[in-house]
Amino acid sequence: MSQALAIDVRELTKSFAGRKVVDNFSIQVPRGQVWGFLGPNGSGKTTTIRMLCGLLVPDSGSGTCLGYDILREAALIKRNVGYMTQKFSFYEDLSIRENLDFVARIYAVEQRREVVDRAIAQLGLARRQQQLAGTLSGGWKQRLALAACILHRPQLLLLDEPTAGVDPQARRDFWDEIHQLAGQGLTVLVSTHYMDEAERCDRIVYLAYGTVLARGTVSQVIAESGLHTWIVEGEDVRALAAELEGLPGVDQVSVFGVTLHVSGKDAAALERAIAPFRSRAGFRWEKASPSLEDVFIHLMAPFREQTS
């Protein structure tokens, strides 16, 4: 195990009731980086995170998290990881400070009051520290949960869809905090459904039904997709989308307000397909790099066909 790696796991597999949820998952995450974990609901993200932090034992596979063996040293991993669950999991009838003090007691944090004070200040919770957790908005609950995760000075944060259901400003503030923590040497693995959040990560990993479909920097994932995209602007793009859908060379058509993203793997076939439409009045066509969302829609196409 290289000390430069926070996570180094290989061929992790996990099944429930005979259904394989994670299938031969491998990942190597360098220390001090922020990695994004993406995929549809049921893709195995939460199960994988729970195996990494010692809450679930894999059926097969091996590896280390923070240098500790995931099979034999789960207790040590738990002591050094901050895990933020999808669901808000703090006492709603306790205040922010009382919840943080409770968590600090669980971890037997030394100089507990000072540590709680520091976390409250760092996450901007000072003015609300006496407010009951149950009365907080989604964004403030998120800050409380993140403050609780860093109380025991973990080396790794595992965040499971932490920004679901919060407003855009709260999401942006949260990510600013994440990058500040990473700048202090903390490693972060965060699952998300938001493409703009994925683009703020050093690397991304995309899962679908237990299998890794893509990994790398955002630019690498886009380049390796082999996808070609044209963007069309106009007033009646929905009608145009219906005409383009299913043409040879057109693999996908996605509507974004008054624009269309028309994509395909074969650049020449795609251009032949759209050629009769490019002279129509009222539309502007431009060749562009595919977006991350275009790539992920493309990656999921085989799975949609299997389940349709």
N, C-alpha and C positions, 0 to 999 in steps of 0.2 A: 504493500500500500504506500503510494507516494504521499508524503505529508503535504504536497501541493493540492491534493484532491480532498474535498469535503465529503463527496459521495463517490463510491466506486463499487457498483453492484453489477452482477452479470447473470443473465438468464433467469430472472425472477419470474415465477409462475404461481398463480393463485386461482383456485376454483371454488365456487359455492354451489352446492346442490347439483354437482355435475356440470356446471357451466363455467368455462374458463373465462375469468374476468381480466386477468393479466397473463400475457403469453410471451415468455422468454424476453422480459424487459431488461435492458442493460443501459446504464448511464454512468458517465464520469463527469462530475461537476467540480471545477477548480474552486479553491477557496477565494472568497471575496467577490464572487460574481453573482449576478441576478439572472436566474433562468426562469423562463416561462413554460408552463405546463398547459397545453391546450388540447381540446377534444370535446366532442359532444357529450351530453349526459349519458352515463353508462359506459364511458370509454375506459374506465379503470383508473382514472386519476386519483380519486380518493383512496382506493385500495392500495395503490402504489405508495402514496404518501404515508399511509399507516404502516406499511411494511418497512419503509425507510426509518421511521421514528420508533420502531420497536413495539407498536401496538398490535400488529398482525405478524404471524410467522408464515413465510412463504412455503408453498408445497415443495418447491425445488428452487435451486439457484443459490447464490452465495454473494458475499461482498461485505463492505465496511461502510460505516457512516461515522465521520469524524474519527476514523481510525479504529473504531470499535466494531467487532464482528456482529452483524445483524442477527445471527442465529444464537450466539452464546452470550452476548453482552448488551442485550436490549435495555437493561436497567441503566447502564452507563450512558447509552444513547439518549434515553429519556431525560437524564439530568442535564444534558448539554444541548438540547434542542428546544426551540420555542415553536409550539404547534398551535396554529389558529384554525379552528374548525369552521365549516360552512355556517353552522347554526350558532347564534349568540349563546354562550354557555356559562354566563355569570349570573349571580343572584340578583334578581330584579328588585328585591326589597332591601338591598344594601346600597349604600352610596358608592360612588367611584372609588373613594379612598378606602372604604371598608372592604370592597372587593379586592383591591390591590393588596391591602394588608393581609387578607386571607390567603391570597396566592403566595405572598412572600413567606408566610408561616409554613405553608405546605412545603416549600423548597428550603426551609430553614435558612433563609437569607440572613446573613449577619448585618448588623446596623440597619435593621429593617425600616425604621422610620426614614432614615436618610435616603435609602434606596427608593422607597415609595415616593418621597418628595422629588427625587431626581426624575423618575419616570413621569410623574404628573407634570413637571415643568417641561420635559422634553417633548411630550405629546400635546402640550397646550391645554391641559385639563385643569389648571389651577382654579379658574373662576367657577368651575362646575364640580369640583371635587366632593362637595357635600350633596350633590344631586343624586337621587335614586336612579340606579341603572335602568330600571323599567320605564322611566320617563324620558330617556334619551332618544334622540333621532338615530337613524341608521348610521350616519357619519360619525356621531359621537360614540356610539356603541363600538364602532370599528376602532376608534382611537383607544378606547378603554381596553379592548381585546389585544391590540398591539402593545400597549403599555404593559399588560400582564405577561405577554410573551417575552419581553426583554428584561424583566425584573431580575432573573437569576443569571444574567449575562451569558446567554447561550452563544454558541459558535455558529449555529445554523438556525434559520427560520424556515419553517414549512407552513405555507399559507394556502388554505384551501378555499378558493373563490372568495377572498376577503372583501371584495368591493361589490359583490352582488347586492343590488337594491339600494345603493347610495347614489347621491346626485353627482354630476360631473365635477363640480368643484371639490367635493369631498374625495372623490377618486384621485384627482390631481394632487391634492394635499397629501393623501396617503402615499402616493408614489414618490413624492418628494422626500417623505420620511424614509421610505425603503432605500432610496439611493444614498441618503445621508448615512444610514446604518451600514450599507455596503461599503461606503467610503471609509468607515471605521474598521473594516476587515470582516464584517459579518457576511456569511453566505446566505443567499435567499433562493428558495424554490417556491414559485407561486403559481397556482392554477387559476386560469381566467378564461372567460368567454369573449373578452373584449379585444378586438384587433389592435386598437391604439395602445392598450397596455402591453400586448405582446411585443409591439415595436419598441418598447422602452426597456426590453430585456437584452442582456448580453447574448444569450442563446435561447432558442425555443425548441421544445420537443412536442410533436403533435401525435396524439394517440387516437386510435379508433378501435373500440371493442377489444381492448387489451393489447393491440399491436402498434408499434411505433411506425408511423407513416413517413415522418420527416423530422429532421433535426439539423441544427446549425444556426448561424446568424440569420436574421430576416432576409437579407440580400441573398445568402446562399440558398435558403429554402425556395425563394422565388425563382432564382436562376436555375436550380436543379429541377424545378417542376416541368421545364420545357414548354411552358404555356405561353401563347401569344395572344395579345389582347388589343382590341380596338375599342375606343370610347366614342360613343355617339351622343350628341346633344341635339335636342329638338323638342317640339311641343307635344308630339303624340308618339312618344317612344314606346308606349305600351302596345300600340297596334303594330309598330315595327317589330317589337320583340316577338309577337305571335307569328309574324311572317318568317323571321329568322330561325326560330326554334326548330331544331331537327334537320336543318339543311346539312348536306354532306360537308364536313370541314368545320361546322359550328358545334362545338362540344357543350357550350353553356352560354346562356344569355341571362344577365342579371340586371334588374331595374334599380337605379339609384336616383329617385326623384325624377328630374328631367333628363337624366343621362342613362345610357345603356353601357354595360360592359359585355362585349361580344368576344368570346375566347375559344381557342382551339389549339391542339397540339401540333397540327400540321400547318405551318405558316402559309404555304402556297395554296393549300385547299381552302383555308379560311379566307384568303384574299379573293379566290375565285367565287366563293359563296356570297361574299358581300358586294362584289363588283357591280351587280345590277342595281343595287340599292344606293350606291354612293353618289349617283347623279340626281337623286331626288331633292327637290327644293325643300327647304325648311329643316335640313339636318346638317350637322357638321361632324365629320369623321376625323379621328386622330389616332394614330398608332401610339400605344403607350405601354409602359411596363405593367404587368398584371399586379393588382393589389394582393396583399396577404389573404384577404377574404376570397378573392378570385381563386387563389391557389388552394385554399382549404375546401371550397366548394368542389373544385376539381378532384381533390384527393378523396372526398367522400362519395363521389359518383358511383364507384363500384359497389359500395355498401348499400346505397339506395336501391340499386338494381337488384341486389340479392334479397332485399327485404320487401320489394314491391310486388 
